[in-house]
Amino acid sequence: MTPGTRTAIVTGAARGIGLAVSERLIADGWTIAACDMLEDRLREEAARLGDSYRPYRLDVTSENDVNTVCERIAEENPPVLGLVNNAGVTRDSLLMRMDAEAWDLVLKVNLTGAFLMTKAVSRQMMRRRAGSIVNLSSVVALVGSAGQANYAASKGGLIGFTKSLARELASRNIRVNAIAPGFIETEMTLSLPEEVRKGYAERIPLGRMGKPSDIAEVTAFLLGDASSYVNGIVIPVDGGLST
Ligand SMILES: NC(=O)c1ccc[n+]([C@@H]2O[C@H](COP(=O)([O-])OP(=O)(O)OC[C@H]3O[C@@H](n4cnc5c(N)ncnc54)[C@H](O)[C@@H]3O)[C@@H](O)[C@H]2O)c1
């Protein structure tokens, strides 16, 4: 594919892993439709990254937002051939202290958000008979995590979602894969207490936390043509934490 002639939609693209993924994909020649609720951060990054990073304010939990904005993106930046479902939140607590609100919010953003985005974007991909979708799951979907039952359930759900759609959309030449990041240095993990972060880092065979760029490299592989026969898999990118 000629550089500059294809667009990928990245959710949660204003910071952290989503931002690193956007930067890495731009280096591969993708135009990025950068979707997030953090309008100021989107604007700042757009000023820094230039015309290949196109900001769109979007809440992945709003079906109306998702459908309207995805249509706009398709009109303004055709062809849309990539989707990275990266937007995610945590609301950690032990089960006995977890209220239904924290459960619902995490499921809604992490899982329903990916469903709404994928439905809207794969409609466009089906017409073109081409596309690649990458879902950001988590190592906790594979091994569990005390205090994160809601988050682990949402990320486990994404794996079933990924494998089902890999079967369903393959006949239209749309591939669907997932990445299960381990413990990555972003604002999401920086908000954890220092001793929790240290405890995690000590359990990682490679002896260090991951960087957003570690995830971005694998996302670029799964989104691009080099992985054209890879479909329905989950790649842990966790320094060996889940082995
Ligand atoms: N950091 C880690 O260690 C780690 C590990 C495993 C998986 N992940 C997953 O990777 C993804 C990115 O994580 P991160 O560490 O960069 O987190 P982050 O909190 O730094 O970034 C998440 C982004 O998603 C956006 N977002 C949240 N709710 C949204 C919504 N409703 N609509 C649109 N955007 C929304 C936020 O504004 C933010 O910009 C998440 O899905 C996360 O669960 C992260």
Ligand as a Chemical Component Dictionary entry (heavy atoms), coordinates in Angstrom:
data_LIG
# 
_chem_comp.id                   LIG 
_chem_comp.type                 NON-POLYMER 
_chem_comp.pdbx_formal_charge   0 
_chem_comp.three_letter_code    LIG 
# 
loop_
_chem_comp_atom.comp_id 
_chem_comp_atom.atom_id 
_chem_comp_atom.alt_atom_id 
_chem_comp_atom.type_symbol 
_chem_comp_atom.charge 
_chem_comp_atom.model_Cartn_x 
_chem_comp_atom.model_Cartn_y 
_chem_comp_atom.model_Cartn_z 
_chem_comp_atom.pdbx_ordinal 
LIG N1  N1  N 0  -0.858  0.382  30.975 1  
LIG C1  C1  C 0  -0.916  -0.918 31.140 2  
LIG O1  O1  O 0  -0.148  -1.509 31.909 3  
LIG C2  C2  C 0  -1.911  -1.750 30.376 4  
LIG C3  C3  C 0  -1.855  -3.137 30.510 5  
LIG C4  C4  C 0  -2.754  -3.920 29.824 6  
LIG C5  C5  C 0  -3.712  -3.341 29.006 7  
LIG N2  N2  N 1  -3.755  -1.985 28.894 8  
LIG C6  C6  C 0  -4.805  -1.443 28.042 9  
LIG O2  O2  O 0  -4.253  -0.603 27.048 10 
LIG C7  C7  C 0  -5.169  0.455  26.744 11 
LIG C8  C8  C 0  -4.477  1.801  26.910 12 
LIG O3  O3  O 0  -4.026  1.928  28.253 13 
LIG P1  P1  P 0  -3.121  3.118  28.793 14 
LIG O4  O4  O 0  -2.253  2.547  29.825 15 
LIG O5  O5  O -1 -2.543  3.870  27.658 16 
LIG O6  O6  O 0  -4.249  3.988  29.542 17 
LIG P2  P2  P 0  -4.465  5.558  29.675 18 
LIG O7  O7  O 0  -5.419  5.736  30.807 19 
LIG O8  O8  O 0  -3.159  6.290  29.732 20 
LIG O9  O9  O 0  -5.167  5.924  28.293 21 
LIG C9  C9  C 0  -6.477  5.501  28.000 22 
LIG C10 C10 C 0  -7.094  6.503  27.053 23 
LIG O10 O10 O 0  -8.447  6.090  26.796 24 
LIG C11 C11 C 0  -9.272  7.233  26.811 25 
LIG N3  N3  N 0  -10.659 6.891  27.142 26 
LIG C12 C12 C 0  -11.141 6.434  28.323 27 
LIG N4  N4  N 0  -12.468 6.291  28.256 28 
LIG C13 C13 C 0  -12.838 6.656  26.990 29 
LIG C14 C14 C 0  -14.083 6.722  26.313 30 
LIG N5  N5  N 0  -15.244 6.410  26.921 31 
LIG N6  N6  N 0  -14.100 7.138  25.020 32 
LIG C15 C15 C 0  -12.936 7.479  24.389 33 
LIG N7  N7  N 0  -11.736 7.451  24.994 34 
LIG C16 C16 C 0  -11.692 7.034  26.278 35 
LIG C17 C17 C 0  -8.654  8.117  27.896 36 
LIG O11 O11 O 0  -9.092  9.473  27.791 37 
LIG C18 C18 C 0  -7.173  7.928  27.649 38 
LIG O12 O12 O 0  -6.677  8.872  26.738 39 
LIG C19 C19 C 0  -6.351  0.280  27.693 40 
LIG O13 O13 O 0  -7.370  -0.439 27.040 41 
LIG C20 C20 C 0  -5.774  -0.550 28.802 42 
LIG O14 O14 O 0  -6.750  -1.294 29.477 43 
LIG C21 C21 C 0  -2.886  -1.175 29.557 44 
# 
loop_
_chem_comp_bond.comp_id 
_chem_comp_bond.atom_id_1 
_chem_comp_bond.atom_id_2 
_chem_comp_bond.value_order 
_chem_comp_bond.pdbx_ordinal 
LIG N1  C1  SING 1  
LIG C1  O1  DOUB 2  
LIG C1  C2  SING 3  
LIG C2  C3  SING 4  
LIG C2  C21 DOUB 5  
LIG C3  C4  DOUB 6  
LIG C4  C5  SING 7  
LIG C5  N2  DOUB 8  
LIG N2  C6  SING 9  
LIG N2  C21 SING 10 
LIG C6  O2  SING 11 
LIG C6  C20 SING 12 
LIG O2  C7  SING 13 
LIG C7  C8  SING 14 
LIG C7  C19 SING 15 
LIG C8  O3  SING 16 
LIG O3  P1  SING 17 
LIG P1  O4  DOUB 18 
LIG P1  O5  SING 19 
LIG P1  O6  SING 20 
LIG O6  P2  SING 21 
LIG P2  O7  DOUB 22 
LIG P2  O8  SING 23 
LIG P2  O9  SING 24 
LIG O9  C9  SING 25 
LIG C9  C10 SING 26 
LIG C10 O10 SING 27 
LIG C10 C18 SING 28 
LIG O10 C11 SING 29 
LIG C11 N3  SING 30 
LIG C11 C17 SING 31 
LIG N3  C12 SING 32 
LIG N3  C16 SING 33 
LIG C12 N4  DOUB 34 
LIG N4  C13 SING 35 
LIG C13 C14 SING 36 
LIG C13 C16 DOUB 37 
LIG C14 N5  SING 38 
LIG C14 N6  DOUB 39 
LIG N6  C15 SING 40 
LIG C15 N7  DOUB 41 
LIG N7  C16 SING 42 
LIG C17 O11 SING 43 
LIG C17 C18 SING 44 
LIG C18 O12 SING 45 
LIG C19 O13 SING 46 
LIG C19 C20 SING 47 
LIG C20 O14 SING 48 
# 
